[in-house]
Amino acid sequence: MRKSYFNSKTFKVESSQITMKEGLEKYSLSCVVGQNIFLLVYFGIGFIGMLPLRIHGFPILSILYAFFLATMLLFVLRKHLCTHCYYYGKRCNTGWGEL
């Protein structure tokens, strides 16, 4: 069985040891805004890229993609990942830890 544990400074798996650098305690507002703009552009390109895929003239794949993104980002991700993150209750790089 593999031994592994996580500590705020060190991540250790079996016998190899990796030392992590100190991170930010609270990200700047400009970093949060920039990350969210990047995510909007990134997912927007995916939405626009699927617009030509239509069924009877209706962009069903783009609508399903937007619904999937909204569900995953607003509910699933924040419930299952953000609540167990170090930045929960603090400002992370996306700002979702404070929501």
C-alpha positions as CSV (number, residue, x, y, z in Angstrom):
1,M,0.0,0.0,0.0
2,R,1.3,3.5,-0.9
3,K,1.9,5.9,1.9
4,S,1.1,9.5,1.1
5,Y,0.2,12.6,3.1
6,F,-0.2,16.3,2.5
7,N,1.3,19.0,4.7
8,S,1.2,22.7,4.0
9,K,4.8,22.8,3.0
10,T,5.6,19.3,1.7
11,F,4.0,16.7,-0.5
12,K,5.3,13.2,0.1
13,V,4.6,10.1,-1.9
14,E,6.4,6.9,-1.0
15,S,10.1,7.8,-0.6
16,S,10.3,10.8,-2.9
17,Q,9.8,14.2,-1.4
18,I,8.8,17.4,-3.2
19,T,9.0,20.7,-1.4
20,M,6.3,23.2,-2.4
21,K,6.9,27.0,-2.6
22,E,5.0,29.3,-0.4
23,G,1.7,30.5,-2.1
24,L,-0.3,33.6,-1.8
25,E,-2.6,33.9,1.2
26,K,-5.0,36.1,-0.6
27,Y,-5.0,36.9,-4.4
28,S,-5.3,40.4,-5.7
29,L,-8.5,41.7,-7.2
30,S,-6.8,42.2,-10.5
31,C,-5.7,38.6,-10.6
32,V,-9.3,37.4,-9.8
33,V,-10.8,39.7,-12.5
34,G,-8.2,38.6,-15.1
35,Q,-8.8,34.9,-14.4
36,N,-12.6,35.2,-14.7
37,I,-12.2,37.2,-17.9
38,F,-9.9,34.4,-19.2
39,L,-12.5,31.7,-18.3
40,L,-15.3,33.7,-19.9
41,V,-13.3,34.0,-23.2
42,Y,-12.2,30.3,-23.0
43,F,-15.7,28.9,-22.5
44,G,-17.2,31.5,-24.9
45,I,-14.9,30.3,-27.7
46,G,-16.2,26.8,-27.1
47,F,-19.8,28.0,-27.2
48,I,-19.3,30.0,-30.3
49,G,-17.3,27.2,-31.9
50,M,-20.3,24.8,-31.5
51,L,-22.9,27.3,-32.9
52,P,-22.6,26.0,-36.5
53,L,-23.7,22.5,-35.2
54,R,-27.4,23.0,-35.4
55,I,-30.4,20.6,-35.4
56,H,-33.3,22.1,-37.4
57,G,-31.7,25.5,-37.2
58,F,-31.4,25.4,-33.4
59,P,-27.9,25.5,-31.8
60,I,-28.7,22.6,-29.4
61,L,-25.1,21.7,-28.7
62,S,-24.2,25.2,-27.7
63,I,-27.2,25.4,-25.4
64,L,-26.4,22.0,-23.8
65,Y,-22.7,23.1,-23.4
66,A,-23.7,26.3,-21.7
67,F,-26.1,24.5,-19.4
68,F,-23.4,21.9,-18.6
69,L,-20.9,24.6,-17.8
70,A,-23.3,26.5,-15.6
71,T,-24.3,23.4,-13.7
72,M,-20.7,22.2,-13.2
73,L,-19.2,25.6,-12.3
74,L,-22.0,27.0,-10.2
75,F,-23.0,23.9,-8.3
76,V,-20.8,20.8,-8.6
77,L,-17.3,22.4,-8.6
78,R,-18.0,24.8,-5.8
79,K,-19.7,22.1,-3.7
80,H,-17.2,19.3,-4.1
81,L,-13.9,21.1,-4.7
82,C,-14.1,24.6,-3.3
83,T,-15.5,23.5,0.1
84,H,-12.4,21.3,0.6
85,C,-9.9,23.8,-0.7
86,Y,-7.4,25.7,1.4
87,Y,-8.8,29.0,0.0
88,Y,-12.4,28.3,1.0
89,G,-13.6,31.5,2.7
90,K,-10.6,33.3,1.2
91,R,-9.9,35.0,-2.1
92,C,-8.5,32.3,-4.5
93,N,-7.3,33.0,-8.1
94,T,-10.9,32.8,-9.3
95,G,-12.5,34.5,-6.3
96,W,-14.9,31.5,-5.9
97,G,-13.5,30.7,-2.4
98,E,-15.3,33.8,-1.1
99,L,-18.7,33.0,-2.7
